[in-house]
């Protein structure tokens, strides 16, 4: 099933079986697309009258899970140590039996090995979601990755990911369902962001009113492409452009060496005050409203790219690397622009185009982006399609 077919679920409401209990297994609930989807689906299950458990190491998003009525089963499922994974399998077996779990949903490979073992031992249905594209250079790695395909059904978070799964593994296409990652339209709504929230962020980040703001939202890791943007900004400055600011908003998650590399590159290029590293931001709707254009310069293809969709919902055009699922979520020249992967000159050109487009053109592009993204990538559609998958798997088991 492709993404286009999944959109038909948006108008339906799934009824879960009586006493339905979902167990999702994910490494942690810290930050990221897989983690957010875990929270969203748990909330949907609870709203539909079921119970939602999450086995994870923990993290800052646990509070949101518990506020929704979900429960955390804290265990080291992030570990790839075989002995720890064996222990996790035993812990999950106990949890499944104690809580009368109806279905197990794994969201990462290491915990999927333990979760699959536990599901098979207890006779509970097992599904897995590919939140990323996993490459294998040898048979051992391919076996390790294939754990995600050994359950009742596989969920891909984009058609790009689905194509990869089918190319990499010998699967019946009917067992691979595309469910695009969803955006919470009640949270990401420009009408609900008070100007004071935007003003507070702009003041905290030191953003002048007379410069266009590019925002790169994402953890500080090399594959997100921060260094490409620094080099592009340096080229723009060398060409005489001084009418823009770049903001990097995201955690280094312990990558202090890379963070220092970013800061050194900024200083070395004479971009202090032009490129700002502001750390984690809890108010991303306001962050997108505080910027003019969002950028997603990933060096590796994104399997979905939530950071490309959220700003579009918030009526901001985006510039993305020309690969991966970003090709699905953006229309070139209408809702944003594409730039060659890792090509600083191409990124400087794209960013300059965004500058020169002018405010009226950028606003029109943002409105078109929002209309399309709200239609295709709502969290409600994503959750409903996921509940449909649960119902389908349970019915097949009967």
C-alpha positions in Angstrom: 0.0 0.0 0.0 1.4 3.4 -1.0 1.2 6.8 0.6 -1.6 7.9 -1.8 -3.8 4.9 -0.8 -3.2 5.6 2.9 -4.7 9.1 2.6 -8.1 7.4 2.3 -7.9 6.5 5.9 -8.1 10.1 7.1 -11.9 10.2 7.1 -12.5 6.9 8.9 -12.5 6.0 12.6 -11.1 2.6 13.6 -12.7 0.7 16.5 -10.1 -1.3 18.4 -10.9 -4.7 20.0 -12.1 -4.6 23.6 -9.2 -4.5 26.1 -6.7 -3.7 23.3 -3.2 -3.1 24.7 -0.4 -1.9 22.5 3.3 -2.3 23.4 5.6 -0.1 21.4 9.4 -0.7 21.7 11.8 2.1 20.9 15.4 2.8 22.1 14.5 6.0 24.0 12.0 8.9 24.2 14.4 11.7 23.9 13.8 13.6 20.6 13.3 12.8 17.0 10.7 11.6 14.5 10.4 8.0 15.6 10.0 9.1 19.2 7.3 11.7 18.3 5.5 9.1 16.2 5.6 6.7 19.2 3.9 9.4 21.4 1.4 10.2 18.7 0.3 6.6 18.2 0.1 5.9 21.9 -2.2 8.9 22.3 -4.4 7.7 19.4 -4.7 4.2 21.0 -5.7 5.7 24.3 -8.2 8.0 22.6 -9.7 5.0 20.9 -10.2 3.3 24.2 -7.1 1.1 24.3 -4.0 1.0 26.6 -0.6 2.1 25.5 2.7 0.9 26.8 6.2 1.9 25.6 9.4 0.0 26.5 12.3 2.4 26.3 15.3 3.6 28.2 13.5 6.8 29.1 13.9 10.4 27.9 12.4 13.9 28.0 9.3 12.8 26.1 8.2 10.4 28.9 6.3 13.1 30.6 4.2 13.6 27.5 3.5 9.9 27.2 2.3 9.8 30.8 0.2 13.0 30.5 -1.7 11.3 27.7 -2.3 8.2 29.9 0.4 6.0 28.5 2.9 4.1 30.6 6.7 3.6 30.3 8.3 0.3 30.9 11.9 1.4 31.5 14.5 -1.1 30.2 17.8 -0.8 28.2 16.3 -1.7 24.9 18.7 0.7 23.1 21.6 -1.7 23.8 23.2 -3.8 21.0 25.0 -6.0 23.5 23.7 -9.6 22.9 23.5 -10.4 26.6 21.5 -7.2 27.3 19.3 -8.0 24.3 18.6 -11.5 25.7 17.7 -9.9 29.0 15.4 -7.5 27.3 13.6 -10.3 25.6 13.0 -11.9 28.9 11.7 -8.6 30.4 9.4 -8.1 27.4 8.0 -11.6 27.7 7.1 -10.9 31.3 5.6 -7.5 30.4 3.5 -9.0 27.6 2.1 -11.7 29.8 1.5 -9.4 32.8 -0.2 -6.7 30.9 -2.0 -9.0 28.4 -0.5 -7.1 25.4 -2.4 -7.5 22.2 0.2 -6.4 19.7 3.9 -5.5 19.7 5.2 -2.6 17.5 9.0 -2.2 17.2 10.5 1.0 15.9 14.2 0.3 15.8 16.4 -2.7 14.9 18.2 -3.5 18.2 15.0 -3.5 20.3 13.2 -5.3 17.4 15.4 -8.4 17.9 14.3 -8.6 21.6 10.7 -7.7 20.8 10.4 -10.2 18.0 11.6 -13.0 20.2 9.2 -12.0 23.0 6.3 -11.7 20.5 7.0 -15.2 19.1 7.3 -16.7 22.5 4.0 -15.3 23.7 2.2 -15.7 20.4 1.4 -12.0 20.0 1.4 -10.2 16.6 4.5 -8.3 15.8 4.9 -5.4 13.3 7.8 -3.0 12.8 8.2 0.5 11.3 11.1 1.5 9.1 11.9 5.0 10.4 15.1 5.1 8.4 16.8 3.5 5.4 19.1 0.7 6.5 21.9 -0.3 4.2 23.8 -3.6 4.4 27.3 -4.2 3.0 27.4 -7.9 4.1 25.1 -10.8 4.8 25.4 -10.4 8.6 24.2 -6.8 8.4 21.4 -7.7 6.1 20.3 -10.4 8.5 20.4 -7.8 11.4 18.4 -5.3 9.4 15.9 -7.9 8.2 14.5 -8.3 11.7 12.2 -5.4 10.8 10.6 -7.5 8.1 10.0 -10.7 10.1 6.7 -9.8 11.6 3.1 -9.8 10.4 3.5 -6.5 8.5 6.1 -3.8 7.8 5.3 -0.1 7.9 7.4 2.3 5.8 7.3 6.0 6.6 7.5 7.1 3.0 7.3 5.7 -0.5 11.1 6.2 -0.7 11.5 3.9 2.3 9.0 1.4 0.9 10.9 1.2 -2.4 14.1 0.6 -0.4 12.6 -2.2 1.7 11.3 -4.0 -1.4 14.6 -3.7 -3.2 16.6 -4.9 -0.1 14.4 -7.8 1.1 12.4 -10.5 -0.7 9.0 -9.5 0.5 5.5 -9.6 -0.8 4.7 -5.9 -1.6 1.3 -6.4 0.1 3.1 -6.8 3.4 4.7 -3.4 3.2 2.5 -0.5 4.0 3.4 3.2 3.6 2.2 5.5 6.3 3.8 8.9 6.1 4.9 10.5 9.3 2.3 12.9 10.6 2.4 16.5 11.9 0.2 17.5 14.8 -1.9 20.2 13.2 -3.4 21.3 16.5 0.1 22.1 17.7 1.6 23.3 14.4 -0.9 26.0 13.6 0.2 29.5 12.8 -3.1 30.9 14.2 -2.3 29.4 17.6 1.2 30.9 18.0 0.9 34.1 20.0 3.2 36.9 18.8 4.7 37.0 22.3 6.1 33.5 21.8 7.8 34.4 18.6 9.1 37.7 20.0 10.6 35.8 23.0 12.5 33.4 20.8 13.7 36.2 18.5 14.9 38.1 21.5 16.6 35.0 23.0 18.3 34.2 19.7 19.3 37.8 19.0 17.5 38.0 15.6 17.4 41.5 14.0 14.2 42.6 12.4 15.8 43.7 9.1 17.4 40.3 8.1 15.9 37.2 6.6 16.3 34.2 8.9 17.1 30.7 7.7 16.4 28.0 10.3 18.0 24.5 10.4 16.1 22.5 13.0 17.7 19.2 13.9 20.2 17.6 16.2 23.9 18.6 15.7 25.2 15.6 13.8 27.3 15.6 10.6 24.7 14.0 8.4 22.3 17.0 9.0 24.7 19.1 6.9 25.4 22.1 9.2 28.9 22.5 7.8 27.5 22.8 4.3 25.3 25.7 5.4 28.3 27.4 7.1 30.3 27.2 3.8 27.3 28.4 1.8 26.8 31.3 4.2 30.5 32.2 3.8 30.1 32.3 0.0 27.1 34.5 0.3 28.9 36.9 2.6 31.9 36.9 0.1 29.4 37.9 -2.6 28.4 40.9 -0.6 25.2 39.6 1.1 24.7 40.7 4.6 20.9 40.6 4.8 20.5 37.2 6.4 20.9 35.2 9.6 21.2 31.4 9.9 20.0 29.6 13.1 21.0 26.0 14.1 18.4 24.8 16.6 19.1 21.4 18.1 20.9 19.3 20.7 24.4 18.0 20.2 23.3 14.9 22.2 26.8 14.4 23.5 28.5 15.2 20.2 30.5 17.9 21.8 33.4 17.5 19.3 31.2 18.1 16.3 29.5 21.1 18.1 33.0 22.6 18.6 33.8 21.9 15.0 30.7 23.9 14.0 31.7 26.8 16.2 35.3 26.8 14.9 34.0 26.8 11.3 31.7 29.7 12.1 34.5 31.7 13.6 37.0 30.8 10.9 34.6 32.0 8.2 34.0 35.3 9.9 30.3 34.4 10.5 30.0 35.0 14.2 26.7 36.8 14.7 25.5 35.6 11.3 25.3 31.8 12.0 23.9 31.1 15.5 24.0 27.8 17.4 21.1 28.1 19.9 20.7 24.6 21.2 17.5 22.6 21.9 14.2 24.5 21.3 11.0 23.3 23.0 8.7 25.6 21.1 9.2 24.6 17.4 5.9 26.1 16.1 7.2 29.5 17.4 10.7 28.8 16.0 9.3 28.3 12.5 7.3 31.5 12.8 10.4 33.3 13.9 12.2 32.3 10.7 11.5 33.1 7.0 12.8 29.9 5.3 13.7 26.5 6.7 16.6 24.5 5.4 17.2 20.7 5.5 20.7 20.2 4.0 21.0 16.5 4.9 24.0 14.6 3.6 22.2 11.2 3.7 18.7 10.7 2.3 16.0 11.3 4.8 13.4 8.5 5.0 10.8 11.1 5.6 12.1 14.5 6.9 9.7 15.9 9.5 11.9 19.0 9.6 10.9 19.6 6.0 7.2 19.2 6.6 6.6 21.0 9.9 7.8 24.4 8.6 5.6 24.0 5.5 2.6 23.5 7.8 3.6 26.7 9.5 3.5 28.5 6.1 7.3 28.7 5.6 9.0 27.6 2.3 11.8 25.2 2.6 15.1 24.4 0.9 16.0 20.7 1.0 18.8 18.4 -0.2 17.8 16.9 -3.5 17.4 13.2 -2.4 15.4 10.9 -0.4 11.8 11.4 0.7 12.2 15.2 0.6 11.4 14.9 -3.1 7.9 13.7 -2.0 7.3 16.4 0.5 8.3 19.4 -1.6 7.3 20.9 -5.0 10.2 22.6 -6.6 9.6 26.3 -7.1 6.1 26.2 -5.6 6.6 25.2 -1.9 10.4 25.5 -1.8 13.6 24.7 -3.5 16.1 21.8 -3.9 19.8 22.0 -3.8 22.5 19.4 -4.6 23.6 17.3 -1.7 26.7 18.7 0.1 27.3 21.3 -2.6 28.0 24.6 -0.8 27.8 26.6 -4.0 24.4 25.1 -4.9 23.1 25.9 -1.4 24.4 29.4 -1.6 22.5 29.8 -4.9 19.3 28.4 -3.5 19.5 30.5 -0.3 20.2 33.6 -2.5 17.1 32.7 -4.6 15.0 32.6 -1.4 16.4 36.0 -0.4 15.7 37.5 -3.8 12.2 36.1 -4.1 11.0 38.8 -1.8 8.5 38.7 1.1 5.3 38.5 -0.9 6.6 35.5 -3.0 7.9 33.7 0.1 4.5 34.2 1.8 2.6 32.8 -1.2 4.9 29.8 -1.4 4.4 29.3 2.4 0.6 29.3 2.0 0.7 26.8 -0.8 3.1 24.6 1.2 0.8 24.7 4.2 -2.3 23.8 2.1 -0.5 20.7 0.6 1.2 19.6 3.8 -1.9 19.8 5.9 -3.8 17.6 3.4 -1.1 14.9 3.1 0.8 14.8 6.4 -1.5 15.2 9.3 -0.9 13.2 12.5 -4.6 12.2 12.5 -4.2 10.6 9.1 -1.0 8.9 10.2 -2.5 7.6 13.4 -5.7 6.4 11.8 -3.8 4.5 9.1 -1.7 2.9 11.9 -4.8 1.8 13.8 -6.1 0.3 10.6 -2.9 -1.7 10.3 -3.4 -3.0 13.9 -6.9 -4.0 13.1 -5.9 -5.7 9.9 -3.1 -7.7 11.6 -5.4 -8.8 14.5 -8.2 -9.8 12.1 -5.7 -11.9 10.0 -4.5 -13.6 13.2 -8.1 -14.6 14.0 
